[in-house]
Every structure is written in structure tokens, then in C-alpha cells.
């Protein structure tokens, strides 16, 4: 083979081999990333997915709220009732929620819990999620069967300290306190949000129809 032809032959062969190697390396890197995404749950849609399985009005004497706030002060829309060492606020009403949370993202704890209450006419009232230190140990009915509300399964405390694994689910409860009225009108909305460690916001929008309704 003449020298010029050998030159083009080797250059062409080298180029083809380089392209094949590059395609193989790119494919390996792509599949490795897919496996890592599946393993760590890094889907863009990943995060906490909450669903209400029970919502019911509870008496003010059922739960005891303790915060580090002086009496008479409160953090609007956030954890903290403002009533130090007393029952949950004596004015307004308390709504207990039993919620099942599924985590489709990476293992994470939850924080930045907030609540609001919207009347059927669109008016928003102040709401908060009290810090609970004690609750009556009762078995209640839910859409998934009997459930016992105890301090060990308070959702705020559980998800604050124990990360929920990717693909795992957890059932827990919390109380929302609403000021200004004695009971929620039918057609009202409870809006509860919380955030995972990666700043994904989970939202509950619960439409109130007694005695309770699922989301």
C-alpha cells in the first residue's frame, strides 16, 4: 500500500477507534448515573408526598402544649402555641390530622412546618401547629383502620430527628390550632406545608367535610 494511502488508513482507523471508545465511555457514564439516581432517589419529582387519612376536631384539653416562648407570645403560622405549660390555646379550635407520608426522594428529615386556614369565602385566619408535650392516649378510626395517637408517633417530632428513607412511608399525627372561630365551616381548607432537607416543599390542602375526609 502506498505511503499516502497508509497514512489516511491509519488516521481513519484511529478516528473510528476513538469514536467507539468515546461512545462506550459515555454509555457507561450514563448508565452509572441512572443507577446512582435510582439508588439515591434524586428524581426531580422526589420528595415527601403526604396524604390525610383522618381529620377531626379535638377538645382543647386533649393535648398539652409546651414551648420556650413567654406566655402570650406566639409564632404565627409556625410551630409554637405561645401558651407555656398549658393546654393548647383555649380560644379557637383544634384539628387533629393523621397523615401518611411517602418519600420518593433521598432520605430526609422535615422542618419549617406551617399552617393556614381558609374559610369558604376565601378569608384566611391565623393558624399554628403547636409543640405538643402530652396527648391523651386514644385509639381513633381512620380511612385505613384504627390508629393510636401517642407521643412516639407525633409527626413533627418523628420527622425532625429521624430521616425517612427513600421509598419508605410513615404515618403520624399533628394538631393545627385555628384562632377566631369555634369550629371549621364545611368547605374550609386547611393548608399545611413542610420542607425536606433539600428544600422540596410538601403541601397538604385538606377540604373539610365532617366527620372526616381523606385528601
C-alpha positions in Angstrom: 0.0 0.0 0.0 1.4 3.4 -1.0 2.5 5.6 1.9 -0.2 8.3 1.4 -2.9 5.7 1.5 -1.4 4.0 4.6 -1.4 7.5 6.3 -5.1 8.0 5.6 -5.9 4.4 6.5 -4.3 4.8 10.0 -5.8 8.2 10.6 -9.3 6.9 9.7 -8.8 3.8 11.8 -7.6 5.8 14.7 -10.6 8.1 14.4 -13.1 5.3 14.3 -11.5 3.6 17.3 -11.5 6.9 19.3 -15.2 7.4 18.5 -16.1 3.8 19.6 -14.2 4.3 22.8 -15.9 7.7 23.4 -19.4 6.2 22.8 -18.6 3.3 25.2 -17.4 5.6 27.9 -20.4 7.9 27.5 -22.8 4.9 27.7 -21.1 3.6 30.8 -21.2 7.0 32.5 -24.9 7.4 31.5 -25.9 4.1 32.9 -23.9 4.7 36.1 -25.7 8.0 36.6 -29.0 6.3 36.1 -28.2 3.7 38.7 -27.0 6.3 41.1 -30.2 8.4 40.6 -32.3 5.3 41.3 -30.3 4.4 44.4 -30.3 7.9 45.9 -33.8 8.9 44.7 -32.6 12.1 43.1 -35.6 12.4 40.7 -36.7 16.0 40.1 -40.1 15.0 41.4 -38.7 13.3 44.5 -39.6 14.4 48.0 -42.3 13.9 50.6 -45.9 13.1 49.5 -48.4 13.5 52.4 -52.0 12.3 52.4 -54.6 12.8 55.1 -56.2 9.6 56.4 -58.1 11.3 59.3 -59.1 14.8 60.4 -61.2 15.6 63.4 -61.9 18.4 65.9 -60.4 17.6 69.3 -61.1 19.3 72.6 -58.5 21.8 73.9 -57.9 19.5 76.9 -56.8 16.6 74.8 -53.3 17.9 74.2 -50.7 19.8 76.3 -48.5 22.3 74.5 -45.1 23.4 75.9 -42.9 25.9 74.1 -40.0 28.0 75.1 -42.0 31.2 74.4 -43.2 33.5 77.2 -46.9 33.3 77.9 -48.9 35.4 75.5 -46.4 35.3 72.6 -46.6 33.2 69.5 -45.1 32.5 66.2 -47.9 33.0 63.6 -48.2 30.1 61.2 -45.3 28.1 62.6 -44.7 25.6 65.3 -45.3 27.0 68.8 -48.6 27.8 70.5 -47.3 30.6 72.8 -49.0 29.0 75.8 -46.2 27.8 78.1 -47.1 24.7 80.1 -50.9 24.9 79.5 -53.4 23.1 77.3 -53.5 24.0 73.7 -54.9 27.5 73.2 -58.3 27.8 74.9 -59.7 30.1 72.2 -60.5 28.9 68.7 -60.5 25.2 67.9 -58.0 22.4 67.4 -58.0 20.0 64.5 -56.1 16.7 64.7 -54.7 15.3 61.5 -53.4 11.7 60.9 -51.2 11.8 57.8 -49.4 9.1 55.9 -46.1 10.4 54.3 -44.2 8.7 51.5 -40.7 9.7 50.5 -39.9 9.3 46.8 -36.6 11.3 47.1 -33.5 10.9 49.1 -33.6 10.1 52.8 -34.5 13.3 54.7 -35.9 14.8 57.8 -38.6 17.6 57.7 -38.7 21.1 59.1 -40.4 24.5 58.6 -43.9 23.3 59.3 -46.5 25.9 58.6 -50.3 26.1 58.6 -53.1 28.3 57.4 -56.9 28.1 57.4 -59.1 29.4 54.6 -62.8 30.0 55.1 -65.3 29.1 52.2 -65.4 32.9 51.4 -61.7 33.0 50.9 -60.8 34.7 54.1 -57.6 33.4 55.8 -57.4 33.0 59.5 -54.3 32.6 61.7 -53.3 29.0 62.3 -50.4 27.3 64.0 -49.0 23.9 64.7 -48.4 23.7 68.5 -45.4 22.0 70.1 -47.1 19.1 71.8 -45.6 17.6 75.0 -48.5 15.3 76.0 -51.7 13.9 74.5 -54.5 11.6 75.6 -53.7 8.1 74.5 -56.7 7.3 72.4 -57.4 4.9 69.5 -59.3 6.6 66.7 -60.8 5.5 63.4 -59.1 6.4 60.1 -59.7 5.5 56.5 -57.1 2.8 56.9 -58.4 1.3 60.2 -57.8 2.0 63.9 -54.9 4.3 64.8 -53.4 5.1 68.2 -52.2 8.7 68.8 -49.2 8.7 71.1 -46.2 11.0 71.6 -43.9 8.4 69.9 -45.7 8.9 66.6 -46.2 12.7 66.6 -45.2 13.5 63.0 -43.3 16.7 63.8 -41.1 15.1 66.4 -40.6 11.9 64.4 -39.6 13.6 61.1 -37.5 16.2 62.9 -35.0 13.7 64.2 -35.3 10.5 62.2 -34.8 10.9 58.4 -37.4 9.0 56.3 -35.6 6.6 54.0 -36.1 6.8 50.2 -39.1 4.8 49.2 -40.4 4.5 52.8 -43.7 5.6 54.3 -44.6 6.8 57.7 -48.0 7.5 59.5 -48.1 10.2 62.2 -50.3 12.9 63.6 -50.2 16.6 64.5 -52.6 19.3 65.7 -53.5 22.5 63.9 -54.9 25.3 66.1 -57.1 28.0 64.5 -58.0 31.3 66.2 -61.0 33.4 65.7 -63.8 30.8 65.3 -65.1 27.9 67.4 -65.4 25.3 64.6 -64.5 24.9 60.9 -67.3 25.6 58.4 -67.9 22.9 55.8 -65.9 23.8 52.7 -63.0 25.3 54.6 -59.4 24.4 53.6 -56.5 23.5 55.9 -53.2 24.3 54.2 -50.1 22.6 55.8 -46.6 22.8 54.3 -43.3 21.4 55.4 -39.8 21.2 53.8 -37.3 18.4 53.4 -33.6 18.8 53.8 -33.2 19.6 50.0 -35.8 22.5 50.1 -38.6 20.5 48.4 -41.9 21.8 49.8 -44.6 19.2 50.6 -48.2 20.5 50.8 -51.4 19.3 52.3 -54.6 21.0 51.0 -57.4 19.4 53.1 -61.1 20.2 52.3 -63.1 19.9 55.4 -66.2 17.8 55.4 -67.2 16.2 58.8 -66.8 13.8 60.4 -63.6 13.4 58.5 -62.5 13.0 54.9 -59.5 11.7 53.0 -57.4 14.0 50.8 
